[in-house]
Amino acid sequence: MTEFTLSGQHNPAARNFRHLKHIDGWILATQLCEAYIKSPSKADSLLGKLPLSISPSDRRRCQFLFLGVIRNLSRIASATAILIKKEPRPRLKSILFVASAELLSSGEDKTAKIINHAVEQAKNLLSPAEVKFVNAVLRKAVDLLKNPRQMVSGGGKLAFLSLEYSHPEWLVRRWERAFGLDVVEKILRWNQKPPPIYLNFPANTEPGGLDGLESTKWPGFLRISTGEKVNIGEIVNKFGATVMDPASANPVKLLAVEPYEKVLDLCAAPGGKSSLIANQLEKEDGFLVSLDLSGPRMSLLHENLNRFSKSTSVIVEADLLKTTSDDLGARNLPRKYDAVLLDAPCSNTGVLRRRPDARWRLRPEDIASAAAKQLKMLCRAVSFVTPNGRILYSTCSIEEEENRGVVDKFLHIEKGHWKLQTEASYTPWNDDCDGGSAFLLVPVES
């Protein structure tokens, strides 16, 4: 594990985490939280730094508590800010935040136990004065955390919803304008629930009777039962399954790949959709090229595609906006493709339940910026399509600006050349899965 900067240089009385005899899930969560407070990073990146040697139960506990902090960040931060006059150092703050997240996830009967546990852990990590401070703040914070209305002095209903469900107020107001107040509350409640884990199985390989897995309304998908301990890695390796939300399969279904086709996945990493496509292609005829920028997620793309020997696939590390069909030809790859998938980078507003940290990185101007880049990528995708081919454009955003807005601008630019054949949108509050939209575009018949 990459060692976080946890030395007690600002407080000589504090001990370093490495001196603890056992670093359990709770302590690991405070480690991640301290690192996040010092320098906000993607939650997945921080969780990826957990040591492989920790037990599955400690890993689950750490992830639950750390993501609980991120998911309730503004509610927790507001409560502690009211009770603390001077900004605490990151380690002290992380302990308060993790304990607060645990308090929010538990009933009143667990309050005393949670606070006492936090205080005992603090004795190993903080000075005696800070330990007393933790005890005092947490006992006062319980009422504020459980009753957030008393922390809102103005701003009306939307300001309260923003705090209660820990979402940026500008985003809550944007959704209220787009969907109405009733739907906004449904979105916010959905985003605050820890997401279930789904496994997608290749055709005719879905196992039956595996402990800890339950059926779903989506063919090929099984869900890990709540509270069950399942060895996901073992199932993935044995059955060729892919961990993904059912909504991720919708664009591939709409693209409707035939076994003999040449397919180009333009924003392929981490590889969930590429793996679905690869499973539909025949090795003798079908061919898949998965393209994306170099980066940490490319290793996941390689891992996902390596599980499939049924089709021929090639991974290309390149920037779509700087790549031409001739560049692919220079690699001895097809220049044109029957089907092109562009699952474009987006604001992620349809998957904030699964990526709670994304809400804190997002800025109002980011949605328009994302839409502008998506349009450029979609226009570039045209150059890779055969005369009778098709493009599937999709996002995991619920913003109209990134979905139909981009498609309408594309159709205006390509007027007379391309048309929208089919579209599908899925909203968490209606469909019980991640949100997003997909659009099948085909050439206009001459």
Protein Blocks (a to p, Z undefined) as FASTA:
>chain_A
ZZddfbfklomkbccfklpmbdcfklmmmmmmmmmmmoccdfklmmmmpcfkbcfklmmm
mmmmmmmmmmmmmmmmmmmmmmpmbdcdfklmmmmmmmmmmmmmpcfklmmmmmmmmmmm
mmmmmcfklmmmmmmmmmmmmmmmmmmmlmpgghijmlmmmmmnopafklmmmmmmmnoj
klmmmmmmmmmpccdddddddehiacghiahiacdfbehiacddehiacdfklmmmmnop
acddfklmmmmmmnopafkbccddfblbgolmmmmmmmmpcfklgccdddddedfklmmm
mmmmmmpckbccddddddfklccfklmmmnopafbdfbdcdddddehlmmmmmmmmlmmm
pcfklmmmmmmmmmmmmmmmmmmpcfklccddddfbfbfklmmmmmmmmmmmmgokaccf
bdcdddfklnopacddddddddddZZ
